[in-house]
Amino acid sequence: MKQSEVKELSIAELQEKLSETRKSYSDLKMAHVVSPLENPIQLRSVRRAVARIATELTKRELQ
């Protein structure tokens, strides 16, 4: 998810997307522990998406 996409979402949508993305990240981590992922770069991209969404939420709360 790109930063431009994150900026377009409302706060409620961001919170929902954050929980979905965090769950996806934990599922990917568990799958990677059991057997190596075909594309381990997915972990990095999902982790960064979580960070982008969390950063945008924090930025909006502080405004």
N, CA, C and O atoms as a MOPAC input file, in Angstrom:
PM7 MOZYME 1SCF
protein

 N      0.84500 1    -1.17200 1     0.00000 1
 C      0.00000 1     0.00000 1     0.00000 1
 C      0.89200 1     1.23800 1     0.00000 1
 O      1.79100 1     1.37100 1     0.83000 1
 N      0.63500 1     2.12100 1    -0.92400 1
 C      1.44800 1     3.32100 1    -1.06400 1
 C      0.96000 1     4.41500 1    -0.12000 1
 O     -0.18000 1     4.39300 1     0.34500 1
 N      1.83700 1     5.36200 1     0.15200 1
 C      1.50800 1     6.45900 1     1.05600 1
 C      0.35500 1     7.29200 1     0.50400 1
 O     -0.47900 1     7.77200 1     1.27200 1
 N      0.29700 1     7.46800 1    -0.80700 1
 C     -0.79100 1     8.24500 1    -1.39800 1
 C     -2.13800 1     7.55700 1    -1.17700 1
 O     -3.15600 1     8.22800 1    -1.00800 1
 N     -2.14900 1     6.23200 1    -1.17900 1
 C     -3.38300 1     5.49000 1    -0.90400 1
 C     -3.78300 1     5.62800 1     0.55500 1
 O     -4.96900 1     5.71500 1     0.87300 1
 N     -2.80200 1     5.64600 1     1.43700 1
 C     -3.06700 1     5.74700 1     2.87500 1
 C     -3.66800 1     7.11000 1     3.21000 1
 O     -4.57200 1     7.19700 1     4.04200 1
 N     -3.18300 1     8.16500 1     2.58000 1
 C     -3.66100 1     9.51100 1     2.86600 1
 C     -5.12600 1     9.71300 1     2.47900 1
 O     -5.80300 1    10.57100 1     3.04600 1
 N     -5.61600 1     8.93400 1     1.52300 1
 C     -6.98500 1     9.09100 1     1.04900 1
 C     -8.01900 1     8.45900 1     1.97300 1
 O     -9.20300 1     8.78400 1     1.88300 1
 N     -7.59300 1     7.56100 1     2.86000 1
 C     -8.52200 1     6.83200 1     3.71700 1
 C     -8.93500 1     7.66400 1     4.92900 1
 O     -8.18600 1     8.52700 1     5.38500 1
 N    -10.13600 1     7.39400 1     5.44600 1
 C    -10.59200 1     8.06400 1     6.66000 1
 C     -9.96800 1     7.37000 1     7.87300 1
 O     -9.33300 1     6.32300 1     7.74800 1
 N    -10.16100 1     7.97200 1     9.04700 1
 C     -9.57900 1     7.40700 1    10.26300 1
 C    -10.14600 1     6.02100 1    10.55100 1
 O     -9.39800 1     5.11400 1    10.91800 1
 N    -11.44600 1     5.84400 1    10.39300 1
 C    -12.06600 1     4.54300 1    10.64300 1
 C    -11.53800 1     3.49100 1     9.67000 1
 O    -11.26600 1     2.35400 1    10.05600 1
 N    -11.39800 1     3.88000 1     8.41600 1
 C    -10.86300 1     2.95100 1     7.41600 1
 C     -9.40900 1     2.60300 1     7.71800 1
 O     -8.98700 1     1.46400 1     7.51700 1
 N     -8.63700 1     3.59000 1     8.20300 1
 C     -7.24800 1     3.33900 1     8.55100 1
 C     -7.14000 1     2.34300 1     9.70200 1
 O     -6.30500 1     1.44000 1     9.67300 1
 N     -7.98700 1     2.51200 1    10.71200 1
 C     -7.95200 1     1.59900 1    11.84900 1
 C     -8.31700 1     0.17700 1    11.42700 1
 O     -7.70200 1    -0.79000 1    11.87500 1
 N     -9.32300 1     0.06200 1    10.56100 1
 C     -9.72200 1    -1.25400 1    10.06000 1
 C     -8.60100 1    -1.87100 1     9.23000 1
 O     -8.28600 1    -3.05100 1     9.38200 1
 N     -8.00700 1    -1.07500 1     8.36100 1
 C     -6.92600 1    -1.55500 1     7.50100 1
 C     -5.70700 1    -1.96100 1     8.33100 1
 O     -5.01900 1    -2.92700 1     8.00300 1
 N     -5.44500 1    -1.21000 1     9.41500 1
 C     -4.31900 1    -1.52100 1    10.28400 1
 C     -4.50000 1    -2.88600 1    10.94200 1
 O     -3.56300 1    -3.68300 1    10.98500 1
 N     -5.68700 1    -3.15500 1    11.44800 1
 C     -5.91300 1    -4.45300 1    12.08300 1
 C     -5.81700 1    -5.59400 1    11.06600 1
 O     -5.27000 1    -6.65400 1    11.37100 1
 N     -6.34700 1    -5.37700 1     9.86200 1
 C     -6.25400 1    -6.40000 1     8.81600 1
 C     -4.80000 1    -6.66400 1     8.42800 1
 O     -4.38800 1    -7.81200 1     8.25900 1
 N     -4.04200 1    -5.59900 1     8.29100 1
 C     -2.65300 1    -5.73000 1     7.85700 1
 C     -1.80600 1    -6.38500 1     8.93700 1
 O     -0.93500 1    -7.20000 1     8.63200 1
 N     -2.05100 1    -6.03700 1    10.19600 1
 C     -1.31800 1    -6.67300 1    11.29000 1
 C     -1.61700 1    -8.16700 1    11.34900 1
 O     -0.71700 1    -8.97500 1    11.58000 1
 N     -2.87700 1    -8.53400 1    11.14100 1
 C     -3.23800 1    -9.95600 1    11.13700 1
 C     -2.55700 1   -10.66900 1     9.97600 1
 O     -2.04800 1   -11.78000 1    10.12800 1
 N     -2.55400 1   -10.02700 1     8.82700 1
 C     -1.89500 1   -10.59900 1     7.65600 1
 C     -0.40900 1   -10.81000 1     7.92300 1
 O      0.15700 1   -11.83200 1     7.53700 1
 N      0.21900 1    -9.84100 1     8.58500 1
 C      1.64400 1    -9.93900 1     8.89300 1
 C      1.91600 1   -11.09400 1     9.85100 1
 O      2.87200 1   -11.84500 1     9.66400 1
 N      1.08300 1   -11.23700 1    10.87200 1
 C      1.30900 1   -12.32700 1    11.81700 1
 C      1.08300 1   -13.68300 1    11.14700 1
 O      1.79900 1   -14.64300 1    11.43200 1
 N      0.09200 1   -13.76300 1    10.25900 1
 C     -0.14100 1   -15.01100 1     9.52100 1
 C      1.05500 1   -15.35500 1     8.63100 1
 O      1.46800 1   -16.51200 1     8.55300 1
 N      1.60100 1   -14.34600 1     7.96900 1
 C      2.77000 1   -14.57600 1     7.11600 1
 C      3.97600 1   -15.02800 1     7.93800 1
 O      4.71800 1   -15.91700 1     7.51900 1
 N      4.17000 1   -14.42000 1     9.10100 1
 C      5.28800 1   -14.81000 1     9.95300 1
 C      5.15200 1   -16.25900 1    10.39900 1
 O      6.12600 1   -17.01200 1    10.39300 1
 N      3.94300 1   -16.64500 1    10.78600 1
 C      3.72600 1   -18.02600 1    11.22000 1
 C      3.95100 1   -18.99900 1    10.07000 1
 O      4.55400 1   -20.05500 1    10.25800 1
 N      3.47000 1   -18.65000 1     8.88500 1
 C      3.66100 1   -19.50700 1     7.72400 1
 C      5.14500 1   -19.63600 1     7.38700 1
 O      5.59900 1   -20.69600 1     6.95500 1
 N      5.88800 1   -18.56600 1     7.58600 1
 C      7.31600 1   -18.57600 1     7.28300 1
 C      8.08500 1   -19.43200 1     8.28900 1
 O      9.09000 1   -20.04700 1     7.93200 1
 N      7.62500 1   -19.47800 1     9.54100 1
 C      8.27000 1   -20.29800 1    10.56100 1
 C      8.06300 1   -21.77900 1    10.24200 1
 O      8.98500 1   -22.58500 1    10.37400 1
 N      6.85800 1   -22.12700 1     9.82600 1
 C      6.53500 1   -23.52200 1     9.54000 1
 C      7.28200 1   -24.01300 1     8.29800 1
 O      7.94500 1   -25.05000 1     8.32900 1
 N      7.16900 1   -23.27200 1     7.23500 1
 C      7.90600 1   -23.60400 1     6.01800 1
 C      8.25000 1   -22.29700 1     5.31600 1
 O      7.44300 1   -21.36700 1     5.32700 1
 N      9.41600 1   -22.20500 1     4.71100 1
 C      9.82600 1   -20.94000 1     4.08500 1
 C      8.82900 1   -20.45800 1     3.02800 1
 O      8.30200 1   -21.23600 1     2.23300 1
 N      8.59500 1   -19.16000 1     3.05400 1
 C      7.70600 1   -18.56400 1     2.06200 1
 C      8.37200 1   -18.58400 1     0.69400 1
 O      9.59600 1   -18.52800 1     0.57500 1
 N      7.53700 1   -18.66400 1    -0.32700 1
 C      8.06700 1   -18.61700 1    -1.68900 1
 C      8.69500 1   -17.25400 1    -1.96100 1
 O      9.71000 1   -17.14800 1    -2.64900 1
 N      8.06800 1   -16.20600 1    -1.40600 1
 C      8.57600 1   -14.84900 1    -1.58100 1
 C      8.70900 1   -14.19100 1    -0.20500 1
 O      7.76400 1   -13.54700 1     0.25100 1
 N      9.85300 1   -14.33200 1     0.46900 1
 C     10.01200 1   -13.77600 1     1.81400 1
 C     10.01000 1   -12.24000 1     1.85800 1
 O      9.89700 1   -11.65100 1     2.93300 1
 N     10.13400 1   -11.60300 1     0.70300 1
 C     10.09000 1   -10.13700 1     0.65500 1
 C      8.69900 1    -9.63300 1     1.04300 1
 O      8.53900 1    -8.47100 1     1.41400 1
 N      7.68500 1   -10.51500 1     0.95600 1
 C      6.32800 1   -10.15400 1     1.38300 1
 C      6.32200 1    -9.66800 1     2.82400 1
 O      5.60700 1    -8.72500 1     3.16200 1
 N      7.12000 1   -10.31200 1     3.67500 1
 C      7.17000 1    -9.91800 1     5.07700 1
 C      7.56700 1    -8.45200 1     5.21400 1
 O      6.96000 1    -7.70600 1     5.98300 1
 N      8.57100 1    -8.05200 1     4.47600 1
 C      9.05200 1    -6.67300 1     4.55300 1
 C      8.00000 1    -5.69700 1     4.04600 1
 O      7.77500 1    -4.65300 1     4.65900 1
 N      7.36500 1    -6.02200 1     2.94900 1
 C      6.38200 1    -5.09500 1     2.38200 1
 C      5.16100 1    -4.95300 1     3.28700 1
 O      4.62800 1    -3.85300 1     3.43100 1
 N      4.71600 1    -6.03800 1     3.89400 1
 C      3.55800 1    -5.96100 1     4.79400 1
 C      3.93700 1    -5.20200 1     6.06700 1
 O      3.15400 1    -4.39600 1     6.56900 1
 N      5.13500 1    -5.46100 1     6.58500 1
 C      5.59300 1    -4.74800 1     7.78800 1
 C      5.66500 1    -3.24500 1     7.52400 1
 O      5.29300 1    -2.44700 1     8.38400 1
 N      6.13100 1    -2.86300 1     6.36400 1
 C      6.21900 1    -1.44000 1     6.01800 1
 C      4.83600 1    -0.83200 1     5.81600 1
 O      4.62000 1     0.33900 1     6.12800 1
 N      3.90200 1    -1.62100 1     5.29800 1
 C      2.52600 1    -1.13100 1     5.15100 1
 C      1.92100 1    -0.85400 1     6.51600 1
 O      1.22300 1     0.14300 1     6.69600 1
 N      2.18400 1    -1.73300 1     7.48300 1
 C      1.70500 1    -1.52000 1     8.85700 1
 C      2.27600 1    -0.21500 1     9.39200 1
 O      1.55800 1     0.57700 1    10.00300 1
 N      3.54800 1     0.00700 1     9.16700 1
 C      4.19500 1     1.22400 1     9.65700 1
 C      3.61100 1     2.47400 1     8.99800 1
 O      3.40600 1     3.48600 1     9.66800 1
 N      3.34500 1     2.41400 1     7.70400 1
 C      2.75800 1     3.57100 1     7.00300 1
 C      1.39500 1     3.92500 1     7.57500 1
 O      1.09500 1     5.09400 1     7.81800 1
 N      0.57800 1     2.90800 1     7.78600 1
 C     -0.78100 1     3.14400 1     8.28700 1
 C     -0.72400 1     3.67700 1     9.71700 1
 O     -1.42800 1     4.63000 1    10.05200 1
 N      0.10500 1     3.07100 1    10.55600 1
 C      0.22500 1     3.51900 1    11.94600 1
 C      0.74800 1     4.94900 1    12.02300 1
 O      0.29800 1     5.73400 1    12.85800 1
 N      1.69000 1     5.28300 1    11.16000 1
 C      2.24200 1     6.64000 1    11.13900 1
 C      1.17100 1     7.65200 1    10.74900 1
 O      1.06600 1     8.71600 1    11.35800 1
 N      0.38900 1     7.32500 1     9.75100 1
 C     -0.67500 1     8.24000 1     9.30900 1
 C     -1.71800 1     8.42600 1    10.40300 1
 O     -2.20500 1     9.53900 1    10.60000 1
 N     -2.07100 1     7.36100 1    11.12000 1
 C     -3.02900 1     7.47600 1    12.22400 1
 C     -2.48300 1     8.39100 1    13.31900 1
 O     -3.19500 1     9.25800 1    13.82600 1
 N     -1.23500 1     8.19600 1    13.67300 1
 C     -0.60500 1     9.02600 1    14.70600 1
 C     -0.54800 1    10.48000 1    14.28000 1
 O     -0.80500 1    11.37900 1    15.08100 1
 N     -0.21100 1    10.71000 1    13.02300 1
 C     -0.11600 1    12.07700 1    12.50700 1
 C     -1.47600 1    12.78500 1    12.57300 1
 O     -1.55700 1    13.96200 1    12.92300 1
 N     -2.53700 1    12.05200 1    12.23300 1
 C     -3.86500 1    12.65400 1    12.28000 1
 C     -4.33900 1    12.90000 1    13.69600 1
 O     -5.05600 1    13.87000 1    13.94000 1
 N     -3.95700 1    12.04100 1    14.64400 1
 C     -4.34700 1    12.24200 1    16.04400 1
 C     -3.68100 1    13.46800 1    16.63500 1
 O     -4.26600 1    14.15700 1    17.47100 1
 N     -2.45500 1    13.74600 1    16.20400 1
 C     -1.71400 1    14.87900 1    16.74200 1
 C     -2.15600 1    16.22300 1    16.15200 1
 O     -1.83100 1    17.27600 1    16.70100 1
 N     -2.88100 1    16.19100 1    15.05800 1
 C     -3.32200 1    17.45300 1    14.43700 1
 C     -4.55000 1    18.00100 1    15.11800 1
 O     -5.05500 1    19.05300 1    14.72600 1

